[in-house]
Amino acid sequence: MTSNASGTGAWTLQQRNNARQGRALAQSLFLGASQNAPLSANRSGVLSTASDGTQAYDFRVTVASGLTMTVQPGSAIVNRAGQGPYPAWRVPAAVNVTCDPAPATNPRNDLVVLRVYDAALGDVVPAEGPVAIQVITGSPGPTPVDPVTADATGTVTNWATAPVGSQAAGGGVGIILARAQVSTGGVITLTDLRRSTGLIGGVRVLLPGDSLTDPSYMPGDIAWFNGHRYWDGTAWQELSSSLGYAKGLIAKTVYNSEGVFDTQTETVGDGASFTFDPARSYQFDWQGTISATADRPYMSIGWRIANGGTVTNTSPLMYSTLLPIQGNGKFDKAHLTCPISGAAIAALGISAGTVRAAITHYITAGNGGSGWQVRGDNGVSPALPNKRHFAVFDTGLSR
């Protein structure tokens, strides 16, 4: 005879859904934090919803002045064991929080936290409300320590270690946003400690508080840190490498000054360093402007490469060509590229690891001088606004 069991609930069969049923819905949507117990824990952290292209703004903490800090609006997930996740947010405007006065001797670590109180579970809700942005004050010391710590899910649950009694009491769960080390002179040194979380199946943007070695509990979890990574169940793998995708721009050096050469001796110029993988292909790109001071405008130009951070005129030569340029003080805007496979680079004696590639050049016999120009605007009208740069692109696995 068959044997059946009851499910806990469904959204929404009930005439009225309580708070815990709402958290159960959220629990099934956001990243888990348990390897072998479904729907038992979620990864706590900040949800990235806004960025300037280089850093996430959500719950970002900055120093406003003195001991006052500004916390940007944001959204987050805060896990509570046995209760599911609390989706918490601060909108629409930034707020200020202030540390206690500076210590008399030795620095002190304070923590800026997002803390969620649930009165139904016995938490004592403070004046600032059930969702609070608080400063947890530490104890001064020669090597100060943080007043509270997060558990494996990224959640602070044990507030009893906080030295200030009112901050240690009240219960609740929270996440750490930043460390504010307060000096005896009242100067704050901030460390961004935001950790990331996200929806199941979404790309999670790693934040400054994340570690590249932090495990995931969800095979197929995809994270972004200068490229896509996925969790294969035991370790992080680079998605672009495993599938052969191009990584795009991986190194670039921009030059702000004029680099003049006027010799028939080969000179190594602009370059960039990057991590070389013989299994992948690359493209080297130089852009700038060149002038000549004679009417016989030819220059030899090429790309050399070397292990480490220095390229000389005896380093392996990847490619070389004659470059025609205008004479008599005229300016040419140049954009030169050199595609090459990692195998071809390795054949030059270059091994995996940190390498540097650079432009090398000299005036061919019988020609006059030339010079790199930053903007090409030395008495030239109209001015050429582009600065010189040397860039390295990863174009995917070698075929």
N, C-alpha and C positions, 0 to 999 in steps of 0.2 A: 504494500500500500504506500502511496506517495506521502511525503511529509512536507509541509509548506511552512513558510515563515513570513512574518510581517515586515514590510519596509517601514522606514522611519517617517517618511513624508514625501510630498511632491509639491512642486510650485505650479499652480496653486489650486489644490483641492479643498483646502480649508476655507471656511467663510471669512476667517481673519487670520493673518499670518503674524506670529509674534517675532520678536527681535532675533531669537535664536534660530528660527527657521529662515530668516533673512540671511543670517551669517552662514547657514548651511548652504544656501544658494551661492553665496560668494566663495565659499570653500571649494566648490566644484569648478570654479572658474580660474582661480589664481594658483600660482606655482606652489606645489607641495613642499613640505620639509620633513617628510618621513619616507624612508626607503621601503618599508614593508607593512605599513599600516595606512590604508587608503583613508583619506578625509580625516586624518587625525591631527594634522598640523600644516600650517602654511608658512612660506618664507616671508618674513617681515621685511619691509623696506619701502623705499620711495618709488613712486611711479613717475617715470619721466614723461612730462607732457609739454615742456617748453625748453628751448635751448637757443643760444646764439650761434650754434654750429660747432662750438668747441666745448661747451659745458652746459649741463642741465641747470635750470633755474629753480626747479621744484625744491622747496624747503632749503635753499642755499642760504648759508649764514655768512654775513660780512660784518666788519666792524663799522659802526656808524660814527662814534667818537667816544674817546675815553673807555669806560667800562660798559658802554651800550652797544648792542649788536642788533642788526636788522635781519629778520627771517622772512624770506620770500614766500608767497603763497605756494601751495602744492597739495598733492594727494599721496596717500600712503596706505599700506596694509600693515596692520598690527595684529599678530597672532596671539591667541589666548588658549592655552592647553585645555582641551575638552570643550571649548566653547566656539571654536571657529575664528575666522579673521574679522577684525573691525576695519572696514574701509573708513579712513579718517581723512579729513582735509581742512585746509585753512584757505578760504577765499573771501573776498576777491583781492584784498590788498595786503601788502607786507606789514609786519608788526615789529616793534622793538622790544627787546628784553634786556635786562641789566644785571650784571654780576654784583655780588657783595663787594664792599670796599676792599682795596688791595691789602694783601697780607703784610705784616710788619717785617717779617724775616722769611726768606725762602719763597719760591714761586708756588703756585697752587693750580691744580687742574680742575676746572669747572666743565660741566657737560651741558650742552643745549639739547633738550630732548622733546619729542612729541609724545605726550602721555594721555592715555585714554582711560577714563574712569567709568565703571558700570555699577550704578547704585543697586541694581537688582542682584548683584553678586557680592554685595557688602562693601564696595568701595565708597570712600568718603569724598564726594565731589567738592572740589575747592571753589573759591569765589570766581575763578576765571572760567569755570564751566567743565563739562564732562570731557571735552577735548582741549588740552592745554599745551602751550609751548612754554617750557620751564627751563630755568637754569638750576642745575643740581651742583651745589657747592662742594668742592673737595677740601682736603686738608693740606696745608703748606708742608713742604719738605724739600730737602736737597735734591731729591729725584722724586717729584710728586707723582702720585698715582691717581687714576680715575676713580671717582667716588662710587660708581656703579658699573656693572659690565653686562653685556648681552649674552644670551644663551645661544645654542647652536642654530636656532631659527632666526636669530637677529633681534630677539625681543628682550627687553629688560623686564624682569619679573620680581627680582629681589632688590627692593629699595632699602632694605634694612641696613645696608652698608654705607648709606649716605650719612655723613657726619652731622648734618643739620636735622634735628628731630622732626620738624614740620615737613621736611622734604622726604624723610624716610617713612613717614606715616601716610595713610590714606589708601594704599593699595594701587590698583590699576596696572596697566601694561604699557610699554612704550618702546620707542626706537631712538637711537642716538643720532643726532644730526651733525654735531661738531664738538670738538674739544677747544675750550678757550683757556689757554694757560695764562694766568694773571701774574705779572711780575710785581715785585715790591714797589716799583715805580708806577703801578697802575696801567701798564701797557699789556694789551691782549695779543697773544700770538695764536692764531686760529689754525686748526687742522680739520679739514673736511672729512667727516666720518660717515657720510651717507652711504647706505648700502642699497642695492637695487632689488626690485621684484617686478613681476609682470604677469600677464595672462598666460595660461597654458597655451602653447603653440605660437606665442608672439616672440618677437626679438627683444631681449632684455638688454638695455644699454647699461654697461657697467659704470658704476660711479666711484668716486675716490675712495670710499670705504670698503669697496669690494677687493678681494684678493684674487689674482689669476688662478690660484690653487684651490679656492673654495670649491667644494664639490657641489654638484646638483643632485637632486633626488629624482629627476625626471629624464629618462633617456629621450633624446630628441630636443631637449631644452637648448635654445639657440641664444647666444649672447653676442654682443658687439663690443669689441675693443680693438680698434685699428684693423678690423676685419671680423668676419663672422666665425664663431666657434660653436661647436655643438658637443653635447655630453653624450658619450656612447655607452653609458652605464657604469663605466669605471674611470674614465679620464676625459679631459677636454681634447677635442680634435679641431684642427683648423679647417673650416669648411672650404675656403678658397683653395687651399693646398690639395685636399683630398679629391676635389672635383676638377681641379685644373683651372679654376677661374682666375682671371687676371685680378691682381690686387690694386692695380693702378699706381698712382704716385706714392713712392715709398721714401724718397729723400729729395731735398731741394735746398740749395744754397743761393741766397740773393745777395748781390754785391752792390754796395752803395758808393764806391769810389772808383776813380778811373785807374785802370791798370795799363800803363804804357809799355810797349816794347818797340825797339828799333834796331834789332840785331839779326844777324843771320845765324845766331846760335839758338838751338831749340830751347824754348822756355815752357815750363808747365804752368798753366794758369788756373782758371776756374774749375772747381770740382765739387763732389759730394761723396759722403761715406754712407754705406748701407750694408745690410746683412745679406751675404751672397749664398744662394742655394744652387748648386750645379744642375739640379733637375728642372730649374725654371728658366724662362727667357726674359730678356730685359730690353729696354730702349733708353738710350742716353740722349738728353735733349739740352742743347745750349742755345740761348737767345741773347742777343745784345746788338750793339752797333760798332762798326769798324770804320776807321778812317785811314787814308793813306796820304803820305806827304810827297809822293813821287808819281811820275806818269807811267810807271811799269808795275801795274797793280796786281801782283800775284803773291799769295801767301800759302804756305803749306800748313795745314791744320789737321789734327787727328785726335784720337782718344787713347789714352794710356790708362792702365789699371794696375793696382798693386794690393797685396795683402797688408792689413794695417791701415794707418791713417795718413801715409805719405806716398805721393807719386813723384817720381823723378823722370828725367829725360832718358833714362835707361830702363824704366819699367816696361812690361810687356805692352806692345802696341796692338790695339784692337782694330783700328782702321785709320787710314790717312788719305787725304785728298788735297788737290790744289784748289784754292778758293780765289776766284777773281773778285777784285774790289776796285772801286773807283779811286782815282788819284787826285792830286792837287787839293788836298784838304776836304774833299767831299766825304759824305758819310753814307755807309750802307747799313741797313738794318738786316741782320742775319739771324736765321733760325735753322739750326743744323741738328739732325737726328742720326742716331746710330743704333739700329736694331741688331741684336745678337743673342744667340742661344747661350744658356749656361754651360752647355757642353763645350762650345767653342771657347768660352772664357776659361774653363777648366783646362782646356788643351794648351793654354798659354802658361800653365803652371800656377794658376790661382786656385786656392783651396777654399772650402766653405768657411764662413765666418765673416768678420768685419773686413770689408775692402773699401778702397776709395778709387773712384774713376775721375778723370780730369781731362780737360782740353789741353793739348800741347800744340805749339805753333812756332813758326819762325819765318822770317822773310827769305824768299828764294833769292838765289844769286842774281845780282844785277838790279834788284829792286830797292826802292827807298824804304823809309820808316813807315810804321803804322801804329795805331793805338786803340785800345779798347775805350769806348766812351760809354759812360753810365746812361746819359740821356741823349747824347748826341746834340746837345744844345749850345756847344761852345761857339757862339757867334753864328749858329745856323738857325734859320727861320724857314718853316715852323719848327719848333722844338720837337724832338722825338722823346716821348715820355717813358718808354719802357726801360726798366733797369735790367742789368745783366742777371741771368740766373743759369744755374746748372741743375738739371733735374734728372732723377732716375725713376723709371716706371717698371713695374713688374707686369709682364704681358701674359703670364700663365705658364703652365707646364710646358716644357719643351716637347715639340712634336717630332 
